[in-house]
C-alpha cells in the first residue's frame, strides 16, 4: 500500500507552504464545536493528524507532543490534534495520554481531505483493520490520514509541513518547535 501511494504522487497533493489551510469548525473531544479561526486569533497553530487511538505510532507521537507542549506554548503556538475517530474515541485518546491540548474529531475526514493528507484504504487491506473500523470513524468511507503536521501562520497559511506516506514516520517535536521559533522570528 505504501509503495502504491508513493508511486501515485500522493504527496504532490498535500498543501505546501504558502497555501491557505482549510478553515474548519470541528467537535472537540469534549463535544464543543471549535473553529480554527479562534485559535489563529491567538497566534501560530500546529495541526497534527492522528490515525486513531488504535495506532501505536500515533500513540507515541501523541505522548511526545504532550511532553513537548511546554516548549510549544513557550514558542507562542497552539497545538491541535485531529483524528478521524468519533463517538468518544477522541476523548478516550486525550484522557489516556493526559493530553492538555485540544483533540478534534475530523468528521468524515473533511479537513484531511482538503489538506490532501487522506487516502482511501484499498479493499485488500480493510480486513486487517478489523470490523469495527467503520464504526470508530462513524462512516464507511475507509479513509485514513497519513502522518502529517502543519504549522500555520496567524492568517491561516501553511508555514511548515511534515507529510509522509509511511505511517511509522512522524515529525520530531524538536523540529516542530524549531520551525515555530523560526517562523516567529520572521513574523
C-alpha positions as CSV (number, residue, x, y, z in Angstrom):
1,X,0.0,0.0,0.0
2,X,2.8,2.4,0.9
3,X,4.6,1.8,-2.4
4,X,1.3,2.4,-4.3
5,X,0.8,5.7,-2.5
6,X,4.4,6.7,-3.2
7,X,4.2,5.9,-6.9
8,X,0.9,7.7,-7.3
9,X,2.4,11.0,-6.4
10,X,0.1,11.3,-3.4
11,X,2.4,13.7,-1.6
12,X,2.2,16.2,-4.5
13,X,-1.4,16.9,-3.4
14,X,-0.5,17.8,0.2
15,X,-0.8,21.5,1.0
16,X,2.5,23.3,0.5
17,X,4.0,26.2,2.5
18,X,2.2,29.4,1.4
19,X,-1.1,27.8,0.8
20,X,-4.2,28.6,2.9
21,X,-5.1,25.8,5.3
22,X,-8.8,24.8,5.1
23,X,-10.9,26.7,7.7
24,X,-12.9,24.4,9.9
25,X,-15.3,24.0,12.9
26,X,-15.0,20.6,14.5
27,X,-16.1,18.9,17.6
28,X,-13.6,18.7,20.4
29,X,-13.0,15.6,22.5
30,X,-15.5,17.0,25.0
31,X,-18.1,17.7,22.3
32,X,-17.7,21.5,21.9
33,X,-17.5,23.0,18.4
34,X,-14.2,24.8,17.9
35,X,-13.1,26.8,14.9
36,X,-9.6,27.1,13.5
37,X,-10.1,30.9,13.4
38,X,-10.4,31.2,17.2
39,X,-7.0,29.5,17.6
40,X,-5.4,31.5,14.8
41,X,-6.5,34.7,16.6
42,X,-4.0,33.8,19.4
43,X,-1.1,33.2,17.0
44,X,0.5,30.3,15.2
45,X,-1.3,27.0,15.2
46,X,0.2,23.5,14.9
47,X,-2.3,21.0,13.3
48,X,-1.2,17.4,13.7
49,X,-3.2,14.5,12.2
50,X,-3.5,11.2,14.1
51,X,-5.0,8.0,12.6
52,X,-6.6,6.9,15.9
53,X,-6.1,5.6,19.3
54,X,-5.5,2.1,17.8
55,X,-2.3,3.2,16.0
56,X,0.8,2.6,18.1
57,X,2.8,5.2,16.2
58,X,0.1,7.8,16.8
59,X,0.2,7.0,20.5
60,X,4.0,7.6,20.5
61,X,3.6,10.9,18.7
62,X,0.8,12.0,21.0
63,X,2.9,11.2,24.0
64,X,5.9,13.1,22.5
65,X,3.8,16.1,21.7
66,X,2.2,16.1,25.2
67,X,5.8,16.1,26.6
68,X,6.8,18.9,24.3
69,X,3.8,21.1,24.9
70,X,5.5,23.4,27.4
71,X,8.1,24.3,24.7
72,X,5.5,24.6,22.0
73,X,3.5,27.0,24.2
74,X,6.6,29.0,25.1
75,X,7.3,29.4,21.4
76,X,3.9,31.0,21.1
77,X,2.0,28.3,19.3
78,X,-1.3,26.4,19.9
79,X,-1.3,22.7,19.3
80,X,-4.4,20.9,17.8
81,X,-4.7,17.2,17.2
82,X,-7.1,15.9,14.5
83,X,-8.4,12.3,14.3
84,X,-11.0,10.8,12.1
85,X,-12.3,8.9,15.1
86,X,-15.7,9.9,16.5
87,X,-18.1,8.7,19.2
88,X,-16.0,9.5,22.3
89,X,-12.8,8.0,20.9
90,X,-11.1,11.4,20.7
91,X,-11.8,11.9,24.4
92,X,-10.5,8.4,25.2
93,X,-7.3,9.2,23.3
94,X,-6.9,12.6,25.1
95,X,-7.6,11.1,28.5
96,X,-5.4,8.1,28.2
97,X,-2.4,10.3,27.3
98,X,-3.3,13.2,29.6
99,X,-3.1,15.5,26.5
100,X,-3.6,19.1,27.7
101,X,-4.3,20.3,24.2
102,X,-7.4,20.0,22.0
103,X,-8.0,16.8,20.1
104,X,-10.7,17.3,17.5
105,X,-12.8,14.8,15.5
106,X,-12.2,15.4,11.8
107,X,-15.7,14.2,10.9
108,X,-15.7,12.3,7.6
109,X,-12.0,13.4,7.2
110,X,-13.2,16.7,5.7
111,X,-10.2,18.7,6.8
112,X,-7.7,16.0,6.0
113,X,-9.2,15.6,2.5
114,X,-9.0,19.3,1.9
115,X,-5.4,19.4,3.1
116,X,-4.5,16.5,0.8
117,X,-3.4,14.1,3.6
118,X,-6.2,11.5,3.5
119,X,-6.2,8.3,1.4
120,X,-8.8,5.6,0.9
121,X,-7.8,2.2,2.2
122,X,-7.9,-0.3,-0.6
123,X,-10.3,-3.2,-0.1
124,X,-7.4,-5.7,0.1
125,X,-6.3,-4.1,3.4
126,X,-9.6,-3.4,5.1
127,X,-9.9,-6.8,6.8
128,X,-6.6,-6.1,8.6
129,X,-8.1,-3.1,10.3
130,X,-11.0,-5.1,11.8
131,X,-14.7,-5.0,11.5
132,X,-15.0,-2.0,14.0
133,X,-13.0,0.4,11.9
134,X,-16.0,2.0,10.2
135,X,-17.8,2.4,13.5
136,X,-14.8,4.1,15.0
137,X,-15.0,6.7,12.3
138,X,-18.8,7.0,12.1
139,X,-18.9,6.2,8.4
140,X,-17.9,3.5,5.9
141,X,-15.6,5.6,3.8
142,X,-12.4,3.7,4.7
143,X,-10.3,6.9,4.8
144,X,-7.1,7.5,6.9
145,X,-4.7,10.4,7.2
146,X,-1.1,9.9,6.6
147,X,1.3,11.2,9.3
148,X,1.1,15.0,8.7
149,X,1.7,18.1,10.8
150,X,1.2,21.7,9.6
151,X,2.4,24.9,11.2
152,X,0.0,27.8,10.3
153,X,0.7,31.5,10.5
154,X,-2.0,33.6,12.2
155,X,-3.5,34.4,8.8
156,X,-4.0,30.6,8.2
157,X,-1.2,30.0,5.7
158,X,1.0,26.9,5.9
159,X,4.4,28.0,7.1
160,X,5.9,24.5,7.5
161,X,4.7,21.0,7.0
162,X,5.6,17.4,7.5
163,X,3.9,14.7,5.5
164,X,5.0,11.1,5.0
165,X,3.2,8.1,3.5
166,X,5.0,5.8,5.9
167,X,2.8,5.6,9.0
168,X,5.8,4.7,11.2
169,X,7.4,8.1,10.4
170,X,6.3,11.1,12.5
171,X,7.9,14.5,12.8
172,X,10.2,15.1,15.7
173,X,8.8,17.6,18.3
174,X,12.1,19.4,18.3
175,X,11.8,20.0,14.6
176,X,8.3,21.4,15.1
177,X,9.4,23.7,17.9
178,X,12.4,24.9,15.8
179,X,10.1,25.6,12.8
180,X,7.7,27.6,15.1
181,X,10.6,29.6,16.5
182,X,12.0,30.3,13.0
183,X,8.6,31.4,11.8
184,X,8.1,33.7,14.8
185,X,11.4,35.4,14.1
186,X,10.3,36.5,10.6
187,X,6.7,37.5,11.6
